[in-house]
Amino acid sequence: MTTQPDVAAELAALMHGTACVEETRDLILAAGADTTRFLHGQVTQNVEAITASSTAWSLLLQPNGRLIALLRLHRLDDETVLIDVQTGYGAAVHAALSRFLIRTKCLLTLHTSVLGFRVCTQPEGGPVGTRVISASPWPGWLLTGSGSDPIAAPVPVVSAETTELWRVLNGEPRLGVDLTDSTIPSETGLQSVAIAFGKGCYTGQELVERIDSRGRVVRSLMRLRSDAALQPGTPLSDETGADRGVVTSGAQLPDTTWVGIAMVRTAGGQTIMANGCALTTLALLDDA
């Protein structure tokens, strides 16, 4: 007989740092004298401004400006940057970056499905070879091994159900679910943390700057709260019945209310609704 997890207790343990989330990631180590210059010309973040031992989020775009992946850049030293990305997307990121490696002193080494754990209190050190990577703007620090080296969980690991609820509750978009290869940067809701406007040329920049100059976004990834069910695939509408999007991620809290993530079309002041119930909408990075 399978024992159902105590989601409320696991959520509380995560908040107090007495439990962690298992989080495998694909890692790409970029190393060489041209690493900073090369990455600066490929991603939306200002790589030159990332100081040693600091972390920043970024987007990697197709030449037409649409999304390849949401990345985290961890600056190890002047010539080395560790890139981590959702498991399953490392090969695509590695291929997209490698396409532009022409007479460039930068070696890209891919490690797939590297085991890691996210903890919500800042860890002090760790086993030899462990990397501690800031996870801001979402709660916690990611602990991974070096390459394929194994790492042990520092505290008990929560269930898959709580892991998914924690992700949706905190508005962490998932590639292939909330963000796809048809998403454009202005729709991600991550502009303030992942895009350095005016930084200079990079792949896909033209679309980013053109939409920013217009100052109007037709739709944006948002967090949702509701008393009604917000299961993935639930359609959204406004009070007139007009289509306003669809729920891409949803989960039920222990108090029976629901949280979700959806690409919401701007409603011009209209209330967003699902299953006949008005929703609370929040920008992806707003406090709840």
ABEGO torsion letter per residue (X at the ends): XBBBBBAAAAAAAAAAGABBBBBBBBBBBBBEAAAAAAAAAABABBAAABBBGBBBBBBBBBAAGBBABBBBBBBABAABBBBBBBBGAAAAAAAAAAAABBGBBBBBBBBBGBBBBBBABBBBEEBBGBBBBBAOABBEBBBBBBEABBBBBABBBBBAAAAAAAAAAAGBBBBGAABBAABBAAAAGAAAAABBBGAEBBBGAAAAAAAAAAGBBABBBBBBBBABBBBBGBBBBBAAGBBAEBBABBBBBAAGBBBBBBBBBBAGGBBBBBGGBBBBBBBAABBX
